[in-house]
Amino acid sequence: MNQFKNTFLQIFFCWILLLPDFAIAQPDTNIDLTNSFWSRHNLAKVGTLGIAGGTLIYSWGVWWKNDYKPFKFFNEETEVFDANLGIDKVGHTYTSYFMFHAVDDILKWGGNDRESAFWWATGISASHALIIEIGDGFSKYGFDWRDLIANWSGVGYSMLQESVPFFKNFQMKWSLYYPLNKHAFKVNDLYDYHIYMMSAKVNELLPAKLEPYWPDFLQVAFGYSGADNVNRREYVFTFDYDLELLPLNGKDFTLLKSLINMFHLPAPGVKFSKGHKPEFSLLLLH
């Protein structure tokens, strides 16, 4: 069974390696598509492989290493939004959302046309999620179809955003504070420090008469998190920034702004939790 998992990983990586040969349909003539290693075309391939492969290596290091077991399914006795307050499932959704948009942006930066980048991002993010669950299936965690559905929901919403421009006004973002006393970055040990958000481009949603009075860069976000060792739900309202409006021009800066814009930077916000007073923070981070 371990051989099956390793073979699946090999196929996944070989598929990505073939990407430069099949992804380009109508290349941007301003992009260097020469055989030079340092062409954007090749660097996009390396970046895509790095993101997809790097997260798999991370998964192996923190979850699967020295933990090979016969394949099994994970049967969660509690409801989906009871275990870890559902933060894990929201995290799975965001992970595939990020994977899709990162791959899509990198491929378009590398000279691939919009349609090709779209379908490669879809395939890579969807198969990446499946591989993660197969890896869990061969460990103590087990294959969880609920996790897979959450991941594919992130892929689906990303596809919707690219197909229907209106939905680009609602962006998923992540805020994570990493405690200095933690010695190993194991995401599911840090649920109290996650905030997953849906950020809205207010100026795009306001009536035409009101839009001039709202700063273009300023967004509002609604978030969800946990506290007290994931025993208390927290709801967040905070301001957010549209970093894609930064006055930095050029394809390189456009890519950088797009990637960073999937994270929430500290901003004024307030947290609400049942049985607790609202907690205001000038620079809300977690």
N, C-alpha and C positions, 0 to 999 in steps of 0.2 A: 504493500500500500504506500509506503514511503517512496518507492520507485515511481508509482503513479503520480504522486504529488510533484516530485522532481521533474518528471517528464512534462507535466502541465506547465510548470514554471519555465522550462526550456522553450516550449512552444510559444509562450507569452512573450518572452524576451526576443526570440527570433522574429516574431511577428512585428515587434516594434522596430527591430533592426532593418526590416524590409520597407519600412515606412517611406524613406526618401525615394524609393523606386516607384511607388505607386500613388503617393499622396498628391502629387502636383498635377493639376489639370490645366489651370490657367495661371501660371506663375507671374508674380509681379516683376516686371522688367527692370525695376529699380533695385532688385535684390540680386546679390552675387550668387549665382548658381554654379559656379565653377567647381572643379574637383578639389579645390583647396580645402584642407581640413577646417580652416577658419572661416569658411563661407557661412552665412547665416543659415543656409539650408542644412549644412552638416551640424552646426551648433544647435539648431532646433531639434535635430534627432538626438543629440547628446542630452539636451535639457529634458526632453520627453522621457528618455530612458532613465535619466537620473531621478526624476520625480516618481515615476512608477516603480522603478527598481529600488530606489532609496527607501520608500515606505515599506516595501516587502522585506528588505534587509532589517529595517527597524522592527518589524513584526516578528521576524525570526529571532532577533536578539532579545526582545523583552517578553515574548510569549511562547515561542515554539522551541527554543534552544534546549536541548537535552530533555524534551518532553514529548517524544514520539509515542503515540498510542494507536491502537486500532481505531479506524474511522468510526465515529459515533455522531449522533444528533444531540443537540442540546435541548432539553425539555424544561422550559421555564415554568415553574409552578405558579408564579405570581403573574398578574396582568402586566402588559407591556410597559405601562407608565407607573408601575409600582417599583419594579426593580431599578435601583439607582435613580429613582424618580423619573425615569425615562430619558435622563440626560444622555445615556449611552446611545440610545436610538437616534436622538437628535444629532449627536456627534457623528454617527454613521452617515446620516443624510448630508451633513455639511462636508464630510470627508470626500464623498463622491462629487458633490457640487464643486468643491475646490479642485479636485482632480480634473473634472471636465473642463472648467474654465482655464485652468493653468495650461493644459495640453492644447486647447483650442487657441489660446492667445499665443503660445510659443510657436505653434505651427504656422499661424498666419504671419507672425513676425519673421519666420523663416522662409516665407515666399509661397506658402501653399494658399490656394484659393479658398474662399469662405466655405464652400460646400464640402470640399475634401477635409478641411480642418474639422468641420462639424462632425462628420461621420467617423473620423479617426478618434476624436475626443470622446464620442459616444461609445465606440467599441472598446477603447482602452480603459475608460473609467468603469464601464459595466463589467468587463472581464476582470479588471483589477479587484473589484469588490467580490466577485465570485471566488477568485484565487485566495483572498484573505479568509473567506469562510471555509474553503476547503482546507487551508492550513489549520484553522481552528478545529476542524473536524478530526484532524490527526493529533490533536493535543487534548489536554484535560478540559478545555472549554467546550468543544463540540461544535458541530455545524449548526448555526442558528438561522433559520429561514426568515425570522423577524428582522435580524440584522441585515440580511440580504435585501429584503423589501425596503428597509429604510435607506440603504445605499442606492438602490435603483430609483427610489423616489427623488433623491438628490440629482441623479442623472436625468430623470424625467423633467424635473423643474428646469434644469439647465437647458435642455432641448427646447422647452416651451419658451424660455427667455430669448433664445436665438431665433425662434420661429415667429414669435409674436412680440414685437418691440415694446409694447406696453408693459410687459412683465419685467423688463429691465429696470423699471422704476422701483422694484422691490428686490433688494439684494440680500443674500445671506452673508452674515459676517460672524467672526469668532473673536472673542477676547479671552486671553489666557494669561494669568499671573503665575509665574513659576517660583515657588518658595525656595529660598536659598538653602534651606536645611534638607532639601530632597537631594539624594545622591544619585538617583537613577530616574531618568525622564520616562516614566511609565504613565501614559495618559490616563488610564482608568484608575490610577491612584490619586488623581488630581481633580476629581469631579467637582469638589467645592470651589475650585478656582476657574472653572469654565463659565463663560456666558455665550450662549448662541443667540444670535439676533437676526431679526428681519428689519433691514434699514430701508426707509422710503425716501425717494427724491421728491421732497415737498414741492419745490418750485415747478416740477413737471406735472403735479397733480392739482395745483391751485387754479382757480378761474383766471382768465387772462387779465382781468382788472386788478387782481390781488398779487399775481406773480411778481411784478416789479418790486414789491415791498419785502420779499423774502430773499435772503442771500442765496445765490445759486449753489454755493459750495456746502451749505448747511442742510443736513438731513436729520431726521428723527428715527430712532430705532427702538423696537420693542424686543426684550430679551428674556431668556429663561435660564435659571441657574439653580444651584443647591447650596445648602449650608448645614452646619453641625454634622459633618461626616455623612453627607447626602441623606439627612433625615428630615430636612425642611426645605420646601420649595420656595424659591425666590423669583419674583417677576420684576423686570427692569424696564424703565423708561429713560432714555438718554439721548443726547444729541450725538450726531455723527458727522463725518466729513466726506465729501465726494473728492477723493484724492485725484481722480482722473481729470479734474479741472485745474490742477496745479499748472502754472505757466512754464512748463518744460516741454519742448517740442522735439519731434523726431521719433522714429520707430523704436529706438532703444528705450527712450523715456516713456513712450506710450505703453510698452510692454511692462516696464517696471511699475508704473502707476497702476496699471490694471491688476497686477499680482498683489501689490500692497493693499489695494482697495478692498480685498476680500477679508481684511482684518480690521477690527475696530480699535481705533486709537483712543487713549484716555480723553474723556470729555465730560462735561457736567451731566449728572444723571441721578436717579433716585431708585432705590430698591424697595419693593413691597413684599411682605411676607405675613402670613396669617399669625396673629398673636404677637406681632412685633410692630413697633412704630416705624414709619417710613424712614429710610436711611439715605440721606443726601450725601453726595460726594462731588466735589468740584472737578476731580479727575477720576471718574469711575473706571476702574480696570478690572475688578473682579468682585 
